[in-house]
Amino acid sequence: MRKDHRPYAVKKAHLRFERWYTQNRLRHHFESFGRGATVLRPWYVEVFGGPIHIGDYPTLIASPDRRIRLSVWSTQPGKGEIRIGSYCLISPGVRIGASACITIGDNCMIASGAYITDCDWHGIYDRVAPGESRPVTIADNVWIGDGAIVCKGVSIGANSIVGAGAVVTRSIEPNVIAAGNPAQIVRRLDPDHPMRTRGDWFREHPDLGRELEIWDRCVMQQNSFRGWLRSLLFPKRGD
């Protein structure tokens, strides 16, 4: 549908349920879970193993056909963890799998379908063993593009961008754009140019929840239960 036909009261109830589910069901699967989280459809966020840490003001967007999967599995007791910083965006279909350690800095954006792993998950000759694992480090304000793959042992420097569909098999320095398979530097960013991050945006809107509520009330004020049901049962062109 092109438009959200729900009455404002229905959307508000849905958002309240998402917040309740995040606080009472999802957050307990994390070793630490920061304040101010926004999780859309949190019941489609799957967490396996641990410890998994996530910082303040994360945004996670999941969907029934593109679940977010965060998993830690190691054959060595006490090994394996995922650490995600503050103000990060994790989009639908993202998978992060750690056998050793995956560290993601603040203000990072991970686009739909991206895969980050620190392990092969099988040996070359021994297909039963999990294979080699080496830590992955993603610095602050990195943008991982749609469908990109970040492989074991890789470091990605601050502010860098990994293009859509790229396969990162070697470390990437700060302030560059890398693309392709295997990923290669295609452009260098100006390190002196002012950089606006997700954290800056949140600090610029300290009352963001209230601002969005006012916007929803304005946009949805003409919606009715009858019109909502009609759009569900008998959709028209333009709905």
C-alpha positions as CSV (number, residue, x, y, z in Angstrom):
1,M,0.0,0.0,0.0
2,R,1.1,3.6,-0.7
3,K,-0.5,5.0,2.4
4,D,-0.8,3.9,6.0
5,H,-4.6,3.8,6.5
6,R,-4.5,2.9,10.1
7,P,-6.2,5.3,12.6
8,Y,-3.6,7.0,14.8
9,A,-4.8,5.1,17.9
10,V,-4.1,1.7,16.2
11,K,-0.5,2.7,15.1
12,K,0.2,4.1,18.6
13,A,-1.0,0.8,20.2
14,H,1.3,-1.1,17.8
15,L,4.3,1.0,18.7
16,R,3.6,0.5,22.3
17,F,3.5,-3.2,21.9
18,E,6.8,-3.1,20.0
19,R,8.4,-1.2,22.8
20,W,7.0,-3.6,25.4
21,Y,8.2,-6.6,23.4
22,T,11.7,-5.1,23.0
23,Q,12.0,-4.3,26.8
24,N,10.4,-7.5,28.1
25,R,11.3,-10.2,25.6
26,L,14.2,-9.1,23.3
27,R,16.6,-7.2,25.5
28,H,17.1,-10.2,27.9
29,H,18.8,-12.1,25.1
30,F,21.6,-9.5,25.1
31,E,24.5,-9.3,27.6
32,S,24.0,-5.6,27.6
33,F,21.3,-3.5,25.8
34,G,21.5,0.3,25.8
35,R,18.8,2.9,26.3
36,G,16.7,4.5,23.6
37,A,16.3,1.5,21.3
38,T,14.0,1.6,18.3
39,V,13.2,-1.9,17.1
40,L,10.6,-2.4,14.3
41,R,9.0,-5.8,14.5
42,P,11.3,-7.0,17.3
43,W,9.8,-10.5,17.2
44,Y,11.8,-11.0,13.9
45,V,15.1,-10.3,15.6
46,E,16.8,-13.6,16.3
47,V,19.6,-13.9,18.9
48,F,21.6,-17.1,19.4
49,G,24.4,-17.6,21.9
50,G,26.3,-14.8,23.5
51,P,27.6,-12.6,24.9
52,I,26.2,-9.9,22.6
53,H,26.4,-6.3,23.5
54,I,24.6,-3.3,21.9
55,G,25.0,0.4,22.8
56,D,22.6,3.3,23.2
57,Y,20.0,4.4,20.7
58,P,20.2,1.5,18.2
59,T,17.7,1.2,15.4
60,L,16.9,-2.4,14.3
61,I,14.5,-3.0,11.4
62,A,13.3,-6.6,10.9
63,S,10.7,-8.1,8.7
64,P,9.1,-11.6,8.4
65,D,11.0,-12.4,5.2
66,R,14.3,-10.7,6.2
67,R,15.0,-11.4,9.8
68,I,17.9,-10.0,11.7
69,R,20.1,-12.8,13.0
70,L,22.9,-12.2,15.6
71,S,24.7,-15.4,16.7
72,V,27.7,-16.4,18.7
73,W,29.0,-19.9,18.5
74,S,32.5,-21.1,19.5
75,T,34.0,-24.5,20.2
76,Q,36.2,-22.9,22.8
77,P,34.4,-22.2,26.1
78,G,34.3,-18.5,27.0
79,K,35.2,-17.4,23.5
80,G,33.2,-15.6,21.0
81,E,31.3,-12.3,21.3
82,I,29.6,-9.5,19.4
83,R,29.9,-5.8,20.4
84,I,27.9,-3.2,18.6
85,G,28.3,0.5,19.5
86,S,25.8,3.3,20.0
87,Y,23.6,5.0,17.4
88,C,23.9,2.0,15.0
89,L,21.4,1.1,12.3
90,I,20.8,-2.6,11.5
91,S,18.5,-3.1,8.5
92,P,16.3,-6.1,7.4
93,G,18.1,-9.3,6.6
94,V,21.4,-8.5,8.3
95,R,23.3,-11.5,9.7
96,I,26.2,-11.2,12.1
97,G,28.0,-14.5,13.2
98,A,30.9,-14.6,15.6
99,S,33.2,-17.4,16.6
100,A,36.0,-15.2,17.9
101,C,35.0,-11.5,18.2
102,I,33.1,-9.0,16.0
103,T,33.4,-5.4,17.1
104,I,31.3,-2.6,15.5
105,G,31.8,1.0,16.5
106,D,29.4,3.9,17.1
107,N,27.2,5.4,14.3
108,C,27.6,2.5,11.9
109,M,25.0,1.7,9.3
110,I,24.5,-1.9,8.1
111,A,22.2,-2.1,5.0
112,S,19.8,-4.8,4.1
113,G,21.1,-8.3,3.6
114,A,24.7,-7.6,4.7
115,Y,26.6,-10.5,6.3
116,I,29.5,-10.1,8.8
117,T,31.4,-13.1,9.9
118,D,34.7,-13.9,11.6
119,C,34.8,-17.6,10.7
120,D,34.6,-19.9,7.7
121,W,32.2,-22.2,9.7
122,H,33.8,-25.2,8.1
123,G,37.4,-26.4,7.3
124,I,38.8,-26.8,3.8
125,Y,39.6,-30.5,4.3
126,D,37.7,-31.2,7.5
127,R,34.1,-30.2,6.7
128,V,33.0,-31.1,10.2
129,A,35.3,-28.6,12.1
130,P,34.2,-25.0,12.2
131,G,37.4,-23.8,10.4
132,E,39.6,-20.8,11.0
133,S,38.3,-17.7,12.9
134,R,39.9,-14.3,13.1
135,P,38.4,-11.2,14.8
136,V,36.6,-8.5,12.7
137,T,36.8,-4.8,13.7
138,I,34.5,-2.2,12.1
139,A,35.4,1.4,13.3
140,D,33.1,4.3,14.0
141,N,30.7,5.7,11.3
142,V,31.2,2.9,8.8
143,W,28.5,2.2,6.2
144,I,28.1,-1.4,5.0
145,G,26.1,-1.4,1.7
146,D,23.3,-3.6,0.7
147,G,24.2,-7.3,0.4
148,A,27.8,-6.8,1.3
149,I,29.9,-9.5,2.9
150,V,32.6,-8.8,5.5
151,C,34.9,-11.8,6.0
152,K,37.1,-13.0,8.9
153,G,40.2,-11.0,10.0
154,V,39.1,-7.8,8.3
155,S,39.3,-4.3,9.8
156,I,37.4,-1.4,8.3
157,G,38.6,2.1,9.1
158,A,36.5,5.0,10.4
159,N,34.0,6.7,8.0
160,S,34.6,4.2,5.2
161,I,31.9,2.9,2.9
162,V,31.6,-0.6,1.6
163,G,29.6,-0.7,-1.6
164,A,26.5,-2.8,-2.3
165,G,27.3,-6.4,-3.0
166,A,31.0,-6.0,-2.1
167,V,33.0,-8.9,-0.6
168,V,35.6,-7.6,1.9
169,T,38.4,-10.1,2.2
170,R,41.2,-7.6,3.2
171,S,41.3,-4.7,5.6
172,I,40.1,-1.3,4.4
173,E,41.7,1.9,5.6
174,P,39.7,4.9,7.0
175,N,37.9,7.5,4.8
176,V,37.5,5.5,1.6
177,I,34.8,3.9,-0.5
178,A,35.5,0.2,-1.4
179,A,33.5,-1.8,-3.9
180,G,33.6,-5.1,-5.9
181,N,34.6,-8.7,-5.3
182,P,37.1,-8.7,-3.8
183,A,36.5,-5.2,-2.5
184,Q,39.0,-2.5,-3.8
185,I,39.3,1.2,-3.0
186,V,37.4,3.2,-5.7
187,R,37.4,6.6,-4.0
188,R,39.0,8.5,-1.2
189,L,37.0,10.8,1.1
190,D,38.2,14.1,2.3
191,P,39.1,13.6,6.0
192,D,38.8,17.3,6.7
193,H,35.3,17.6,5.4
194,P,32.7,17.9,8.2
195,M,31.0,14.5,8.9
196,R,27.4,14.4,10.2
197,T,26.7,11.1,12.0
198,R,23.6,9.3,13.3
199,G,24.7,10.4,16.8
200,D,24.7,14.0,15.7
201,W,21.2,13.6,14.3
202,F,19.9,12.2,17.6
203,R,21.5,15.0,19.6
204,E,19.9,17.5,17.2
205,H,16.5,16.0,18.0
206,P,16.5,15.4,21.8
207,D,12.7,15.1,21.8
208,L,12.5,12.9,18.6
209,G,9.7,10.7,20.0
210,R,7.5,13.6,20.6
211,E,8.3,15.1,17.2
212,L,7.3,11.9,15.4
213,E,4.1,11.6,17.4
214,I,3.0,15.1,16.3
215,W,3.9,14.2,12.7
216,D,1.8,10.9,12.9
217,R,-1.2,12.7,14.4
218,C,-1.1,15.3,11.6
219,V,-0.7,12.8,8.8
220,M,-3.2,10.2,10.1
221,Q,-5.9,12.6,11.5
222,Q,-8.3,11.8,8.6
223,N,-7.9,8.0,8.9
224,S,-10.8,6.0,10.2
225,F,-11.4,2.4,11.3
226,R,-13.9,2.0,8.4
227,G,-11.4,3.3,5.9
228,W,-8.7,1.1,7.3
229,L,-10.8,-2.0,7.1
230,R,-11.9,-1.1,3.5
231,S,-8.2,-0.8,2.5
232,L,-7.5,-4.2,3.9
233,L,-10.5,-6.0,2.4
234,F,-11.1,-4.1,-0.8
235,P,-7.9,-2.2,-1.8
236,K,-8.2,0.3,-4.5
237,R,-5.7,1.7,-7.0
238,G,-3.7,4.4,-5.2
239,D,-4.1,2.9,-1.7
